[in-house]
Amino acid sequence: MDEQSSLLALFTSSFLAATLLPGGSEAVLVGVLLTYPELHWQALIWATIGNTLGGMSSYLIGRFLPDEKTLLKKSNGNSRGLEWVRRHGTPILLLSWAPLIGDLLCVAAGWLRTNWLWALFFIAIGKFARYWVIATAMN
């Protein structure tokens, strides 16, 4: 795969991994960085953009859920994400990268109608930090 195709695959896997679909983009990031180490910052940026947009798609899903009962049904009765966002506000979205709870936090933030710009900011920072740690650990 050439450089552009690798970055596109990374962006796509990062986006899909941040939605309610199962998947992980870390392995793709590692593969791109091992194959093209000179793409370090480009890979971090594209992975972050894709993962952030995926997180924001979960935020939008939350915006369209009509009531708390439907929200809890979508999260299999897990109200922890909702409680955390109520208690801590959008800064809790720094943890949107975390397995299992990250998607719930994004959906809960959307359902609670938190400010979307702050949600975008904290999601992006959290996602970038996770990818940066992985990329730095490789060096």
C-alpha positions in Angstrom: 0.0 0.0 0.0 1.3 3.5 -0.8 1.5 6.4 1.6 -1.8 8.0 0.7 -3.7 4.7 0.8 -2.2 3.9 4.2 -3.3 7.3 5.6 -6.8 6.8 4.1 -7.0 3.3 5.6 -5.9 4.8 9.0 -8.5 7.6 8.8 -11.2 5.1 7.9 -10.3 2.6 10.6 -10.0 5.5 13.1 -13.4 6.8 12.2 -15.1 3.4 12.4 -13.4 2.5 15.6 -14.9 5.6 17.3 -18.4 4.8 16.3 -20.7 2.3 18.0 -19.2 -0.3 15.6 -16.6 -2.6 17.1 -13.0 -2.2 16.0 -9.7 -0.8 16.8 -7.4 1.6 14.9 -4.3 1.2 17.0 -3.0 -1.7 15.0 -3.5 0.3 11.8 -1.6 3.2 13.3 1.3 0.9 14.3 1.3 -0.6 10.9 1.5 2.7 9.1 4.2 4.0 11.4 6.3 0.8 11.0 6.0 1.0 7.2 6.3 4.8 6.8 8.0 6.2 9.9 8.4 9.6 8.1 4.6 9.9 8.3 4.6 10.2 12.1 2.8 13.5 12.4 0.5 13.0 9.4 -0.6 9.6 10.8 -1.3 11.1 14.2 -3.3 14.0 12.6 -5.3 11.7 10.3 -6.0 9.1 13.0 -7.1 11.9 15.4 -9.4 13.5 12.8 -11.0 10.2 11.9 -11.4 9.1 15.5 -12.8 12.6 16.6 -15.3 12.6 13.7 -16.4 9.1 14.8 -16.8 10.3 18.4 -18.9 13.2 17.1 -21.1 10.9 15.2 -21.8 9.1 18.5 -22.5 12.6 20.0 -25.0 13.2 17.2 -26.7 9.9 17.8 -27.2 11.0 21.4 -28.8 14.3 20.2 -31.4 12.3 18.3 -32.4 9.9 21.1 -35.8 11.1 22.4 -35.7 10.2 26.0 -33.6 8.7 28.8 -35.3 5.4 28.5 -34.2 5.1 24.9 -30.7 6.2 25.8 -30.4 3.5 28.5 -31.7 0.9 26.1 -29.0 1.8 23.6 -26.4 1.6 26.3 -27.7 -1.8 27.6 -28.9 -0.2 30.8 -25.5 1.3 31.6 -26.1 4.8 33.0 -22.5 5.4 34.2 -21.6 7.5 31.1 -24.7 9.6 31.6 -23.9 10.1 35.3 -20.3 11.0 34.6 -21.2 13.6 31.9 -23.8 15.1 34.3 -21.3 15.3 37.1 -18.2 16.4 35.2 -19.5 18.1 32.0 -17.6 18.0 28.7 -14.1 17.6 30.2 -15.0 14.0 30.9 -14.9 13.5 27.1 -11.1 13.4 27.4 -11.8 9.8 28.2 -13.8 9.3 25.0 -10.9 7.1 23.8 -11.4 4.5 26.6 -12.8 1.1 25.6 -16.4 0.4 26.5 -17.1 3.7 28.2 -15.9 6.1 25.5 -18.8 5.6 23.2 -21.3 5.9 26.0 -19.7 9.2 27.1 -20.1 10.7 23.6 -23.7 9.5 23.3 -24.5 10.8 26.7 -22.9 14.2 26.0 -25.1 14.5 22.9 -28.2 13.5 24.7 -27.5 16.0 27.4 -27.1 18.7 24.8 -23.6 19.7 26.0 -22.0 22.4 23.9 -20.8 20.7 20.8 -17.7 22.9 20.4 -16.5 21.9 23.9 -17.4 18.3 23.2 -15.4 18.4 19.9 -12.4 20.0 21.7 -12.2 17.5 24.6 -12.9 14.5 22.3 -10.1 15.6 20.0 -7.6 16.2 22.8 -8.3 12.8 24.4 -8.1 11.0 21.1 -4.9 12.7 20.1 -3.3 12.0 23.5 -4.0 8.3 23.1 -2.5 8.1 19.6 0.5 10.2 20.7 1.2 7.8 23.5 1.1 4.8 21.2 3.3 6.5 18.6 5.8 7.6 21.2 5.9 4.2 22.8 7.0 2.8 19.4 10.1 5.0 19.3 
